[in-house]
């Protein structure tokens, strides 16, 4: 109650906007990630983004580490991206017919991502993973899909499941509205557990259509895979002719120009992309080996369609973004800024039980001294302490993800001064804890 009262007093316009939104939108938000459910208080309603900053309805300015949950890798309102969107909009916003821009964006993706030979554009990360799963099942003629606890692949029925009493034999829906039938064909294992993967394939390899994972997890905080775990996944899926799917909706063009797979030296069979490929507009993609992708209608029999797939505005923004990210200096800068922030937060929290994980410009400060490698360790984090940290940083003008289980993102628009201000704010918050 005290936190809500504080929010209302300091942010009356956001509080009023939230009250109004709740009357017409379930929970007042159009995605749960925007609510402050895990930390309490009232979400801030934003009116403007400028580079590394966002400004709310009450005029408060924040250094932003959400970046629309990843796509704003060049910062908000980048002039080149805005110019591309404006020029395209003046010629029409949607045709329901092919455009050359769709081909150009596809070519850029194929040139950047090592494993992709052909690619299909869609509208969201959820749509990309849903389509990749259907394609893998259609290509292999099998039904079972393996996912890992703590990995999020969008609100696809068959992937929105949790481990049951026996992870290798039973999965259960973790949302009302998902049928047991949808969950039955999904097997949930622990992330980074190579032995469980080997055991499962030894027992049921001929049933498995695909294995899907986040190659660097962003949806239980930033969790880094063990190289041996990745090697086992590639070896077992190849040996049993299953499809290995890298969900790079978050990591694609974020941790490196070629995605996590370019850092790890792994070539998955299919890759899903989102966030950055739309330059901040709704767009995503899935692609991979040509022999698999050619099973999609109209080249093959597996159905997938979308009126707004390859929308001119989204492709224009995506092309502008990817062309700029082709400059390796962008990633050198992101690495330097990410490292500066990681080291600074680690020092600031020296007296607090914690750990910090980072890959490139993705990172998480976990309120758990044990290195987080899977969901069982992640869920042992001190969530009350995270909520105190979140609100302490918010009061100091730092806008963080409102959950311990979401990665924060650095953009190329951040400055060293932004990073140092963030570190100083964290040190100030922690000093209040004694």
Secondary structure by P-SEA (a helix, b strand, c coil): caaaaaaaaacaaaaaaaaaaaaccccccccccccccccccbbbbbccccccccccccccccccccccccccccccccaaaaaaaaaaaaaccccccccaaaaaaaaaaaaccccccbbbbbccaaaaaaaaaaaaaaaacccbbbbbcccccccccccccccccccccbbbbccccccccccccbbbbbcccaaaaaaaaaccccccccccccccccccccccccaaaaaaaaaaaaaabbbbbbcccccccccccccccccccccccbbbbccccccccccccccccccccccccccccccccccccccaaaaaaaaaaaaaaccaaaaaaaaaaaaaaaaaaaaaacccccccccccccccccccccccccaaaaaacaaaaaaaaaaaaaaacccccccccbbbbbcccccaaaaaaaaaaaaaaaaaac
